[in-house]
């Protein structure tokens, strides 16, 4: 086999030092470009992953050559000489299927996984990451629940998808600001303030602020049904708040702080963090007023009985109130002013709002207004939406609070694990472990399909260890973690240079696993482009399946050839690193034991 290697040419947007499969693709492209007389970059963009288990496939019609597909195929296959990059080629009409050099592929991928995971100075697993966002800043707003109202499953989806996006952008080198924009303003706070005088309890508030405020809100709403004065009082109170009356704001401030504290603890349980807690209350009058002024100058504002509307009929987006009769602001106005303030403060290169598709109309109006204001950054603001979740209720009834969902997930999982007595006894922290697996189950179910799809939540599916579920994924990771414990004589492994990875080439499953590991950096790139977690979920399951397929073939325990045992162990360690990275990208904490 020819192994004299001249350095590969460079191709834009590739980086073999982060994704070594780029090198294999470049080599294939180089081969075709010289045989067919085409520019390297053009060919490179046509080197795709094979669809039916081939490594790489090129569809030749895309090059628009004058030759027939058979002639092209003959030209390429005729003088084919295997080298360190490509082992063989098969032509199937318009498709050229390439198999990469097995030994070199396994060697290079495992080395890269190992060195980028364990030898990076900052110890952040860097395999899979890239620098495409270096020097750029993004604000990602997600979760954004309303204080004193229920935390519904839509908020949970925003939380889960938003956290994923924050992780993806970080992995691609962006500076990420995770932002939680609380619904902490509006007439409902006038209602709660009036209700608090009647139903408030300091003790309850300290125990669980979120729950207590919600309870008050429910009660005072009931009162309002029979007594119209309640609403009038509430509106007056809120007007005082908007006018900055300290007396009216005092309690509200405390409620807000306490609610944030409680939320922070719950998000921590979900392995999710925010850099900034802001909210509708933080949007200043000035930015809203100046936006309205500019809209007025552009002739987009109409008056309706003292209220102001922005007319978006021309864009089929209807008319939207931007200022109420009594001069108070509303949701849309606050979003407009808030965006301007965020730009002024952060000078972001991009801003994402992770908000349910139920608010598509609102978001389109909001983004249209930014555009009409001719803000130069308007095009950098993106709405990432998602569909509805049906059927998420606990056994006690409808879900109102985030901690109910988390608790239920833990309990359902705990009961499931107790069914296997023997295994259950061997678990060190059964409650903690089941909670973690339960949360994984909820997240996986949420991210398994395209964002925009609605889905029906199913506790039975969530807790199952069979099929593509959260528990199955955790189990795959735990099993990898256990090989080292079961084969202590192999641990720690010698440095990779002393491990003979060629010994893995005889195992088709080892080859499959290595190649999948090699594709992980591409999985991250695609996630950045599509804003879809489902691709990462699919990857994690493909890898888990490949690993479970390998257990019977690539056996470590009892392997008498020490060199071979080490090579196998090395493969599994790399697989564990990458599986863990993909799980962390999905905000899941990989377990070492269960
Ligand atoms: N608090 C809102 C709600 O629960 C979601 C906020 C979405 N973000 C935004 N900037 N509008 O419906």
Boltz pocket constraint, residues with backbone or C-beta under 6 A from the ligand:
constraints:
  - pocket:
      binder: B
      contacts: [[A, 141], [A, 143], [A, 144], [A, 145], [A, 146], [A, 181], [A, 182], [A, 183], [A, 335], [A, 353], [A, 354], [A, 355]]
      max_distance: 6.0
